[in-house]
C-alpha cells in the first residue's frame, strides 16, 4: 500500500530531516508543535515507523526507549551488572564480526554487560 504525501508528512519529513544526532518521538513532537499544534504523538510514531521501514531513518533502543537517527550512527552500551550504570561506548569497527554476518551492515547496536571499575574495586 502506497502512502499519501500529506501536509503533515511533508512537515514531519522536513522537521525530522533537520534533527541532528539521536532523537526520540517526543523530541520530534516538541519541534513540530512549534509549527503545527494539530499533530499528535500517534501520528509521529506512525510517521517514524514508516520512515524506518523505508530505510530513511535508523532506529535504536536505549534505556528501553526508541531512538531515531538520520545517519547510520552506531549505538552501543556498556551496562554494569552490579550497579546498573549504563555507559555509551563508541565502537567504530566490527571487522571481528564480519565473517559471521551474511550480508552488508548498515548500522549496529551492541550491548555489552560486565562489572564497572567502581564496582570491581568495591568487590576486592
FENZIWO-V703439 format. One line per field, one symbol per residue. phi: phi as a letter, one per 30 degrees, with the letter a starting at -180 (. if undefined). A space follows every 50 residues. Layout:
# FENZIWO-V703439
phi = ???
This chain:
# FENZIWO-V703439
phi = .dddcdeddddddddddddcidbcddddedddedcbdcccdddddddddd ddddidbcbbcbhibdcbadcdecbbbccdddcidccdbcbcbcedcedc cdldcdabbbccbabdeddddddd
